[in-house]
Amino acid sequence: MENDRSQLVAEKQHAREQWSQDPCGAKYGAKYEFATREFFDEVERHRYEEYAPWMPLVMGFNDFKGKRLLEVGCGMGTDLLQFARGGAICTGFDLTPRSVEISSLHLGLYDMRADFVLGDGERLPFADDSFDVVYSNGVLHHTPNTEQAVRELHRVLRPGGIAKVMLYHRNSLYYWTEIILHRGILRGHFLRGHSPEEIMSRYVEYSEHEARPLVKVYSQKQARTLFKPFAEIETEVEQMIREELRVLRPLVSEKAFRRLRRSAGWNVIITARK
Ligand SMILES: C[S@@+](CC[C@H](N)C(=O)[O-])C[C@H]1O[C@@H](n2cnc3c(N)ncnc32)[C@H](O)[C@@H]1O
């Protein structure tokens, strides 16, 4: 029991180290001075024009005007800024003090308002039924008790409210080719006794500091099970870049690529209604 508790604390500590040292997405703005408008503009351009052009529509940045929206794990506040621009009444929440600082500065630079709160998504410091929308992108697969974090999202949502959550996808080209085949088998990690979780912890998130954040993956079926406290649940799959096709890249048409991305992409997006 004591061991379990110290393990949990260590995992949260690893998460804080990872995201303090390498704020999520910061490397894409690295040619500009950190936390300037040029820097944030470049992070944003890369995210929505190059890496994940599907995000604005699928995540519904303009769908929540006048709604109380909570983002759990707001990171640098890149998505939160889009919801704020879309007219949502935003609260940014994060485990890492530096994330809260950066995202607060980020929204301020663009004259957008939001409340910011520091804390753990497994124990949200908000009353029941406080929000119309809860959003979390690429966060809950990094926390030890993901089930508990989902119960908390459910608790703080009002009846009829919507949760939109992105988790990493187990049945994806990236997981099976990069983690299992390339790192696990060809690079010999399995022979050295490393589990897929250990491999993901080393390679999935960009780190210049040897941080080892917890990383988990979910199939669409597992994601639906996780969200079973909710009345309605839908899942969809997104996120792939053509480089992942490696030598097959020139052979795959745009249409086939789109189909592959929407079935074997790296992100599973859950939309659930309380
Ligand atoms: C991969 S980054 C994602 C940031 C942002 N959502 C994005 O898409 O750019 C993960 C963020 O979640 C935060 N985080 C990790 N575990 C958390 C937890 N248990 N509760 C709240 N935030 C957490 C980290 O501090 C970090 O800022």
The ligand as an ORCA input file, in Angstrom:
! r2SCAN-3c Opt
* xyz 0 1
  C       0.972     16.145    -23.397
  S       0.670     17.590    -22.466
  C      -0.822     18.098    -23.284
  C      -1.073     19.546    -23.125
  C      -2.245     20.090    -23.954
  N      -3.484     19.477    -23.623
  C      -1.953     19.911    -25.417
  O      -2.658     19.199    -26.105
  O      -0.974     20.523    -25.886
  C       0.065     16.949    -20.934
  C      -0.350     18.024    -19.919
  O      -1.174     17.396    -18.928
  C      -0.752     17.741    -17.653
  N      -1.112     16.642    -16.732
  C      -0.538     15.416    -16.634
  N      -1.144     14.698    -15.667
  C      -2.141     15.481    -15.166
  C      -3.109     15.317    -14.125
  N      -3.170     14.192    -13.409
  N      -3.955     16.338    -13.871
  C      -3.887     17.504    -14.577
  N      -2.985     17.719    -15.560
  C      -2.127     16.726    -15.850
  C       0.733     17.992    -17.783
  O       1.211     18.828    -16.764
  C       0.827     18.618    -19.166
  O       0.716     20.029    -19.120
*
